[in-house]
Amino acid sequence: MNLGNEYLNIVIQRFKSVKSLGEKTIKQLSERDIYWVYNAESNSAAIIVKHLSGNMVSRWTDFMNSDGEKLDRNRDGEFEDTISSKAELLEVWEHGWQKLFAALNDLTESDLLKTVYIRGEGHLVIDAIERQLVHYASHVGQLVYIGKQVKDSEWETLSIPKGKSQEFLEQMLDQQKKKD
């Protein structure tokens, strides 16, 4: 087993899982819902997606050769409400993820212990990947929370429903027995 390649496969699957969670949330939101904010200090789903995509484009474009904080990135502008529709939100979302997956798919085991820079600070590639995975997961968690707030009783759970943990565990164990 090649440990570096196994790590890359696992981390790509983790990013795909985070992306899927966000997409399942966005799917439940209406055109109006994507702009909902709890208060003036909160970000809407549209703003969160815009920020995520801006970060992804900056970090993952020319990942191995240039600083992850690109000079043309307008981070402050990512927090301005300029997304005009849910369709545009989905385009912005997909654009960022495409950059991330293209960069990850180009990496090799020998790249993992090389140094890349973010805002002039050196990071091992493996650390830069982990840093972004945590960042994106936290923002997707915010999207899920917004979805739950906006949809209330209409929210379709994305994980194990409340009160169903034991039932879910039994189903998982039964599936595993069938595989063995």
C-alpha positions as CSV (number, residue, x, y, z in Angstrom):
1,M,0.0,0.0,0.0
2,N,1.3,3.4,-0.9
3,L,0.5,5.6,2.1
4,G,0.7,9.0,0.3
5,N,-1.7,7.9,-2.4
6,E,-4.0,6.4,0.1
7,Y,-4.0,9.7,2.0
8,L,-4.8,11.6,-1.1
9,N,-7.7,9.2,-2.0
10,I,-9.1,9.5,1.6
11,V,-8.9,13.3,1.7
12,I,-10.5,13.6,-1.8
13,Q,-13.4,11.5,-0.4
14,R,-13.6,13.7,2.7
15,F,-13.8,16.8,0.5
16,K,-16.5,15.1,-1.7
17,S,-18.5,14.3,1.5
18,V,-18.3,17.9,2.7
19,K,-19.4,19.1,-0.8
20,S,-22.3,16.7,-0.9
21,L,-23.5,17.9,2.5
22,G,-23.5,21.5,1.3
23,E,-25.3,20.5,-1.9
24,K,-28.0,18.6,-0.1
25,T,-28.5,21.7,2.1
26,I,-28.6,24.1,-0.9
27,K,-31.1,21.9,-2.7
28,Q,-33.5,22.4,0.2
29,L,-33.2,26.2,0.1
30,S,-35.5,28.3,-2.0
31,E,-34.4,31.4,-4.0
32,R,-35.5,33.5,-1.1
33,D,-33.8,31.2,1.6
34,I,-30.3,31.7,0.2
35,Y,-30.4,35.3,1.4
36,W,-31.7,34.7,4.9
37,V,-29.6,36.0,7.8
38,Y,-30.1,35.7,11.5
39,N,-28.9,39.2,12.2
40,A,-26.7,41.9,10.7
41,E,-23.5,40.1,11.8
42,S,-24.4,36.8,10.2
43,N,-23.8,35.6,6.6
44,S,-26.4,34.3,4.3
45,A,-25.9,31.0,2.4
46,A,-25.2,33.0,-0.7
47,I,-22.4,34.9,1.1
48,I,-20.9,31.7,2.6
49,V,-20.8,30.1,-0.8
50,K,-19.2,33.1,-2.4
51,H,-16.6,33.2,0.3
52,L,-15.9,29.4,0.0
53,S,-15.5,29.6,-3.7
54,G,-13.3,32.7,-3.5
55,N,-11.1,30.9,-1.0
56,M,-11.0,27.7,-3.1
57,V,-10.1,29.6,-6.3
58,S,-7.3,31.5,-4.6
59,R,-5.9,28.5,-2.7
60,W,-6.1,25.9,-5.3
61,T,-5.2,27.8,-8.5
62,D,-1.5,27.1,-9.2
63,F,-1.4,25.4,-5.8
64,M,2.2,24.1,-5.8
65,N,3.8,27.2,-7.4
66,S,2.2,30.4,-6.1
67,D,1.0,31.8,-2.7
68,G,-2.5,30.6,-1.9
69,E,-3.6,34.1,-1.2
70,K,-3.6,35.4,-4.8
71,L,-3.1,39.1,-5.3
72,D,-6.3,39.4,-7.3
73,R,-8.5,37.9,-4.6
74,N,-11.0,40.3,-3.1
75,R,-11.7,38.6,0.1
76,D,-13.7,41.5,1.5
77,G,-15.8,41.5,-1.6
78,E,-16.7,37.9,-0.9
79,F,-18.9,39.2,1.9
80,E,-20.9,41.5,-0.3
81,D,-24.3,40.3,-1.3
82,T,-23.9,40.1,-5.1
83,I,-25.2,36.7,-6.0
84,S,-28.4,37.2,-8.0
85,S,-30.0,33.8,-7.9
86,K,-29.8,30.2,-6.7
87,A,-28.6,29.2,-10.2
88,E,-25.7,31.7,-9.9
89,L,-25.0,30.4,-6.4
90,L,-24.6,26.9,-7.7
91,E,-22.3,28.0,-10.5
92,V,-20.1,29.9,-8.0
93,W,-20.2,26.8,-5.7
94,E,-19.1,24.4,-8.5
95,H,-16.4,26.7,-9.8
96,G,-14.6,26.6,-6.4
97,W,-14.9,22.9,-6.0
98,Q,-13.6,22.3,-9.5
99,K,-10.4,24.2,-8.7
100,L,-10.0,22.2,-5.5
101,F,-10.5,18.8,-7.1
102,A,-8.3,19.6,-10.1
103,A,-5.4,20.5,-7.8
104,L,-5.9,17.5,-5.5
105,N,-6.0,15.2,-8.5
106,D,-2.7,16.6,-9.8
107,L,-0.9,15.9,-6.5
108,T,1.4,12.9,-6.0
109,E,2.8,11.3,-2.9
110,S,6.1,13.1,-3.3
111,D,4.2,16.5,-3.2
112,L,2.8,15.9,0.3
113,L,5.9,17.0,2.2
114,K,6.8,19.9,0.0
115,T,6.1,23.5,1.2
116,V,3.4,25.8,-0.2
117,Y,2.6,29.3,1.0
118,I,-0.5,30.9,2.3
119,R,-0.2,34.7,2.9
120,G,3.6,34.2,2.9
121,E,3.5,31.5,5.6
122,G,5.0,28.1,4.7
123,H,2.9,25.0,5.1
124,L,3.6,21.4,4.2
125,V,1.2,20.4,1.5
126,I,-0.5,17.9,3.8
127,D,-1.0,20.7,6.4
128,A,-2.4,23.1,3.8
129,I,-4.9,20.4,2.7
130,E,-6.0,19.7,6.3
131,R,-6.3,23.4,6.9
132,Q,-8.7,23.8,4.0
133,L,-10.7,20.7,4.8
134,V,-11.4,22.1,8.3
135,H,-12.2,25.6,6.9
136,Y,-14.6,24.3,4.3
137,A,-16.3,21.8,6.7
138,S,-16.9,24.6,9.2
139,H,-18.6,26.8,6.6
140,V,-20.6,23.9,5.2
141,G,-21.7,23.4,8.8
142,Q,-22.9,27.0,8.8
143,L,-24.9,26.3,5.7
144,V,-26.5,23.3,7.3
145,Y,-27.4,25.4,10.4
146,I,-28.9,28.0,8.2
147,G,-30.9,25.4,6.4
148,K,-32.3,24.0,9.6
149,Q,-33.2,27.5,10.8
150,V,-34.9,28.5,7.6
151,K,-36.7,25.2,6.9
152,D,-37.7,24.4,10.5
153,S,-40.1,21.5,10.5
154,E,-39.7,21.1,6.7
155,W,-36.0,20.4,7.1
156,E,-35.0,17.0,5.7
157,T,-32.2,15.6,7.9
158,L,-28.9,14.9,6.3
159,S,-27.7,12.5,9.0
160,I,-29.2,10.1,11.5
161,P,-32.6,11.4,12.6
162,K,-33.1,12.2,16.2
163,G,-34.2,9.2,18.2
164,K,-33.1,6.8,15.5
165,S,-29.4,6.2,16.5
166,Q,-29.9,2.6,17.7
167,E,-31.9,1.7,14.6
168,F,-29.3,3.2,12.3
169,L,-26.5,1.3,14.1
170,E,-28.3,-2.0,13.8
171,Q,-28.8,-1.4,10.0
172,M,-25.1,-0.6,9.6
173,L,-24.1,-3.7,11.5
174,D,-26.5,-5.8,9.5
175,Q,-25.0,-4.4,6.2
176,Q,-21.5,-5.2,7.4
177,K,-22.5,-8.8,8.3
178,K,-23.8,-9.2,4.7
179,K,-20.6,-8.0,3.3
180,D,-18.5,-10.4,5.4
